[in-house]
Amino acid sequence: MKCHLLQLTSQHSPQYNFSRIQQYLQQLGSDSHNALVVLPEACLHFGQGSRWNQQAEPCNGGYWQLQLAQLAQTHHCYLVAGTLPVSAEDGRAYASSWLFGPNGQGLARYDKVHLFDAEVNDGSRYQESRDTHPGQYLRVIDTAIGRIGMAVCYDVRFPLLFQQLAAEQVDVVVLPSAFTATTGAAHWQTLLRARAIENQIFMVAANQWGCHGDGRQTWGQSMIVDPWGQIVAQLPQGEGWVSAELPLQDIAQLRIDMPVLHHRRVATVERIKEDS
Ligand SMILES: O=C(O)CNC(=O)[C@H](CS)NC(=O)CCC(=O)C(=O)O
């Protein structure tokens, strides 16, 4: 599987972000053909705050969804568009990543399951659930180029989600992200490598990078990690592509040699208290 991740510094304007993505895809030329192309979280609608849900599109046929579908068709690739706002029943919006196929068909939509409500030591308080409705389905997509699982950003902190995808024998998990500079420096690489090793999957993580105009700073270091935990390709800083050819055929042997997924057991907890 040919794989290209785009590291971006998305700004507020979806139009601006879209034209940047278009330019970057043109750079790939025919290298994009039948490749997996992954864009970061909130690739078009970054840092919208409470305007996030106001810009939500219906779950089918929204303007930006169509633009991205056409982009996949133009470049004949499997395009993962990190999180667009899709209307939810309660007035919030789902953070929905799409997988578009090379004919421009919508193959899957994954709504971010774990929402980032956290105090980070960077002067910001994140309250994603205020404007975002959590998803409740995981997606495993069989394509002509491999079996793909989908997750987003903060999801990477929740190993059970990846265990569920691994139980479905996915080859690759895509992870569009917008990790903060603070938590990225501390945790990003370790989390990605851990999820790859323990589940014997390729982790394909496209992150936002840099200063976004609203004072927010994201970490970058988009990377591809193989099932042995090695970093195959990465881009520490700056905008641009991270590319690699992924030898999916090697996964089967690894799962035979060290069948951790079959060795999983759930033991019973016993509490012990020291007599006082
Ligand atoms: O708000 C936007 O425009 C785009 N979305 C994000 O930036 C999201 C929700 S605030 N960020 C994360 O999930 C960061 C997780 C993270 O940094 C960690 O787990 O440490």
The ligand as an ORCA input file, in Angstrom:
! r2SCAN-3c Opt
* xyz 0 1
  O     -10.620     22.051     17.591
  C     -10.329     21.866     16.394
  O     -10.399     22.738     15.534
  C      -9.862     20.523     15.961
  N      -9.948     19.540     16.987
  C      -9.017     19.396     17.932
  O      -8.049     20.123     17.971
  C      -9.220     18.258     18.907
  C     -10.354     18.579     19.843
  S     -10.125     20.051     20.782
  N      -7.971     18.038     19.605
  C      -7.676     16.916     20.214
  O      -8.412     15.932     20.246
  C      -6.294     16.925     20.864
  C      -5.968     15.702     21.692
  C      -4.658     15.874     22.367
  O      -3.931     16.815     22.120
  C      -4.236     14.866     23.355
  O      -4.853     13.795     23.474
  O      -3.238     15.138     24.045
*
